[in-house]
Amino acid sequence: MKKEKLVRLFDRQAKRYAKGKDSASLKRWRQELIRQAEGEVLELAVGAGANFPYYPSGVKVTATDFSEEMLRKARVAAAAHHMDAVFICGDIEKMSFDEESFDTIVSTLSFCCYENPLGMFQKIQRWCKPDGNILLLEHGISSHVAISTFQRTFNPLFCRVVGCHHNRDMLELVKASGIEIDKVESHWFNMVHLIWAKPGTRV
Ligand SMILES: C[S@@+](CC[C@H](N)C(=O)[O-])C[C@H]1O[C@@H](n2cnc3c(N)ncnc32)[C@H](O)[C@@H]1O
């Protein structure tokens, strides 16, 4: 799908995201992950700011998204949670930041959207300080045969309706990118992964 069309698709979903109708599990997973953030944080594709309630105090968040409507909601959420945050509207796949400029990089449910998820995993390693943290909560293809068949069959429909791919093997992509995984927790028939990681060693 063309990027402009994808932006409009997410613009239209911003109100729903801002209602914060996450399941109890999703809220718990966000909390588990985001409380580990520290220092200068880059949050990719922040959406309506669903992670903001869980950041520890003292972090400074650079929040990006290509949907102005999502960012409008995220700014409201940031104010409500007294966040020190700056917002950048644009396509994260085309953005560049200085190498090693963030202590923490956060992505929740964003790698399902990118054209080149492997390339993005490689980019965030460069943007993260060598001793920094990469915190990921991502969904993808299940290890359960019936579920994965369903996901593969309906993937074109999911992409058209909600803008995200359901057939990506996120753990394999992270491993292929060279990111060094410290800990993984997988849920819902391995469809959802919480990943605590670090940039891989540069050669
Ligand atoms: C499934 S939502 C997740 C939002 C948020 N991270 C969360 O956990 O609720 C995906 C978000 O990614 C944004 N997005 C998708 N592709 C993007 C891109 N290439 N650059 C910037 N933002 C993007 C969408 O606008 C949307 O806000």
The ligand as an SDF file (V2000), in Angstrom:
LIG
                    3D

 27 29  0  0  0  0  0  0  0  0999 V2000
   -0.3920   -0.4120   15.3120 C   0  0  0  0  0  0  0  0  0  0  0  0
   -0.1010    1.3060   15.6290 S   0  0  0  0  0  0  0  0  0  0  0  0
    0.8090    1.2190   17.1700 C   0  0  0  0  0  0  0  0  0  0  0  0
    0.8780    2.5380   17.8740 C   0  0  0  0  0  0  0  0  0  0  0  0
    1.6400    2.5480   19.2070 C   0  0  0  0  0  0  0  0  0  0  0  0
    3.0460    2.2520   19.0310 N   0  0  0  0  0  0  0  0  0  0  0  0
    1.0090    1.6160   20.2080 C   0  0  0  0  0  0  0  0  0  0  0  0
    1.7080    0.7630   20.7640 O   0  0  0  0  0  0  0  0  0  0  0  0
   -0.1980    1.7700   20.4670 O   0  0  0  0  0  0  0  0  0  0  0  0
    1.1220    1.6500   14.4510 C   0  0  0  0  0  0  0  0  0  0  0  0
    1.5670    3.1110   14.4250 C   0  0  0  0  0  0  0  0  0  0  0  0
    2.6670    3.2130   13.5310 O   0  0  0  0  0  0  0  0  0  0  0  0
    2.5610    4.3950   12.7850 C   0  0  0  0  0  0  0  0  0  0  0  0
    3.3850    4.1330   11.5820 N   0  0  0  0  0  0  0  0  0  0  0  0
    3.2680    3.1060   10.7300 C   0  0  0  0  0  0  0  0  0  0  0  0
    4.2240    3.1520    9.7910 N   0  0  0  0  0  0  0  0  0  0  0  0
    4.9760    4.2510   10.0770 C   0  0  0  0  0  0  0  0  0  0  0  0
    6.1190    4.8430    9.4560 C   0  0  0  0  0  0  0  0  0  0  0  0
    6.6810    4.3020    8.3870 N   0  0  0  0  0  0  0  0  0  0  0  0
    6.6360    5.9500   10.0350 N   0  0  0  0  0  0  0  0  0  0  0  0
    6.0730    6.5050   11.1350 C   0  0  0  0  0  0  0  0  0  0  0  0
    4.9890    6.0050   11.7530 N   0  0  0  0  0  0  0  0  0  0  0  0
    4.4490    4.8810   11.2190 C   0  0  0  0  0  0  0  0  0  0  0  0
    1.0630    4.5510   12.5660 C   0  0  0  0  0  0  0  0  0  0  0  0
    0.6800    5.8650   12.2480 O   0  0  0  0  0  0  0  0  0  0  0  0
    0.5230    4.0990   13.9110 C   0  0  0  0  0  0  0  0  0  0  0  0
    0.4360    5.1720   14.8100 O   0  0  0  0  0  0  0  0  0  0  0  0
  1  2  1  0
  2  3  1  0
  2 10  1  0
  3  4  1  0
  4  5  1  0
  5  6  1  0
  5  7  1  0
  7  8  2  0
  7  9  1  0
 10 11  1  0
 11 12  1  0
 11 26  1  0
 12 13  1  0
 13 14  1  0
 13 24  1  0
 14 15  1  0
 14 23  1  0
 15 16  2  0
 16 17  1  0
 17 18  1  0
 17 23  2  0
 18 19  1  0
 18 20  2  0
 20 21  1  0
 21 22  2  0
 22 23  1  0
 24 25  1  0
 24 26  1  0
 26 27  1  0
M  CHG  2   2   1   9  -1
M  END
$$$$
